[in-house]
């Protein structure tokens, strides 16, 4: 976003619209994802200083891929790059779990990849919430322990059975 005068100057339109993705994810699955991510962060165990991004299948709860990087944006780029090389775009029916906060840019990257649900252990920015609402992406933040906050498209998040 450096050198841009407005959010409109960096906003993109996805060819993989997420607003009509019929996916659902159970709230208990969302609450487990940060721990599943952390358990598999091999490099973090050695350094204590990396972000992680993981892609989960909403139907099965399976972790499809996890990537680590010093930059949270880079970790997400690695996940989307994996999907591209595997011929899996768009990533309908998935949740992108990130180990940090949810920024406008991460919502935009998820939308561009066709990921309908973005879950973060920390706060989303107000621009992230605005964009998630605009594109129809489910944005979840503060996913910690037994609680979370749903900022957009709450109908995709199913209560415990």
Steps between C-alpha positions, in 0.01 A plus 500: 500500500805723514469804277127461445273794576187303584365155576319513167838514327594156633162330503466215253206301370524124532407267220423248778210669678446364851165659577300206360724223638257273691764377744441468873749446779427382851588743777684223686718442193585870484596491867734202435677644196746730684620211718530267201703766322728558799557126553636469146721811495837327489711808429320706767607238754863581417475876463189624681463768237298385202145546385296214362217467253307179458225396264226274637231308313164607647328170424755280678700737721819364346806721479584517131820703525696706752769754423718711728683826438632797691231703324135406541428617144777278368359199687163558330672546162669163550166332569340652191812417296473137610135495389592651165771241434256224600229628264264558793389858436241619581515380860125465553388327817811589701609707799827689508628509859770754580712534812482879516254775429275528196587796284333645192772337290438153643126530436581609146738206447243253635233646274727487195572131567130418547535424873161569661608499868794682662569431867760685708622466857515876535297803397395598150549856386190705426597498131519120512149483641369746240654302213379165640144636514532642149623178338290258708788334684452362851752673727567366848741654750625458855482121459645402836416228747123463505403830339501682170338800335323473164517827305325406175285225349423329835255260334795294377607419856301209643430468873614192692290189436 
